[in-house]
Amino acid sequence: MEAANGRPTRWIGHVDMDSFFASVEIRDDPSLAGKPVVVGGPPEKRGVVAAASYESRTFGIHSAMPMARALQLCPHLVRVSPRGGRYKEVSDQVFDILRGFSPLLEPLSLDEAFLDLTGTERLLGPPETIGPEIRRRIKGATGLTASVGIAPNKFIAKLASDHRKPDGLTIVPHAEAVRFVQGLPIGRMWGVGDRTGEEMARHGIETIGQFAALGPAQVKQLFGIGALKMHELSWARDDRAVVPDQEPQSISHEITFARNQSSHDVLKGVLLGLCEQVAARLRRHHFLGRIIVLKLRFADFRTITRRQTLGHHTDDAGEIFETAEALLVEGRAASPLSIRLIGVGASGLVEPDQLPLDLFAADPVDARTNALNATVDRLTERFGREAVRRARSVLSDRPESTESTLERRD
């Protein structure tokens, strides 16, 4: 099928695995079937819900909820500790299946991805054929269910995959795109959180269609210039392309303390350990970072970030720590309260061969440091992180929950 301009009709798919982490755990342990299952850290370590089975959601439990609260809502809840390696293994299996439908695959996380299906109809059939086949192959290979949305663009495809979860399929034809979008509650609009939703309700806006009926000038006046993009989406207009193999935008690690921490020496030791992890991942992914970001969450849950741009790019833990430590001093001056969470990240990433060659500039990280880092990486890869560490970073070995992120460019 071709559009009026002679080009193939644009079709974008969005595949979202149903309660992925929890579903993997239930599949691997059938005794969990039918029970309210969540994946996440223990409540005594301030764990949060990473995934909730549909049985647990009937109690009002959802992802990102504190585990202690989840157990209050459902005392017989079954908590399973996360197994990141297992989820990555199954995720790779799913993405391999999706690449069989289109080479233009854009993973958003371990359990969801966009794929560009434009021009695949002659080979694979129309969306009405492709959608069920995607779900069939995933189910056959993994035993898990996926919800699929196929639509003219990314925004509508994402809405469509969520329309009939779990194990659902929604196809939105081009002629029905505006009607489909505008018939949804305003809370389904990208960018509308609780606060924005309350503001819109104050103006009598309950559906995307009511928001779309406003003129651009009125949208800007009521909700600010950023809402103009949302207004475009409300008319089903979204020209974003599916971008495969995106490079990381930032690499970070953070840690939540089991008990709020006030000792500056302990905080520095933890920070050093986090900097070592960030530096190691930079080198593993062959990136150098220039912007160092520190994140602090205080006992009252107020969260601040501080950042510093270096004069050069680096992947050295010592340099990252030197900057992060200065940011820690600056950040702690903002509040006398103890620290609940600390994190550090590097952004402004480039690959080494992307840097301009300056024959007269001194190398900020000398050859001996590079050789030392390479040796540490080899030992860590072979014997684990405990093999070679700076003494102070041992202070980071505490019973807290940790999280690492590798954010990708949109």
Secondary structure, DSSP 4 states (H G I P E B T S, - for coil): -B-TTSSBPP-EEEEEETTHHHHHHHHH-GGGTTS-EEEE--GGGT-BEEEE-HHHHTTT--TT-BHHHHHHH-TT-EEE---HHHHHHHHHHHHHHHHTT-S-EEEEETTEEEEE-TT-HHHH--HHHHHHHHHHHHHHHHS--EEEEEESSHHHHHHHHTTT-SS-EEE--GGGHHHHHHTSBGGGSTT--HHHHHHHHHTT--BHHHHHTS-HHHHHHHH-TTHHHHHHHHTT---PPP--SPPEEEEEEEEEEEEEE--HHHHHHHHHHHHHHHHHHHHHTT-BEEEEEEEEEETT--EEEEEEEEEEEE--HHHHHHHHHHHHHHHHTT--SPEEEEEEEEES-B-GGGSPP-TTSPPSS-HHHHHHHHHHHHHHHHH-TTSS--GGGGGG-SS-EEEEEEEE--
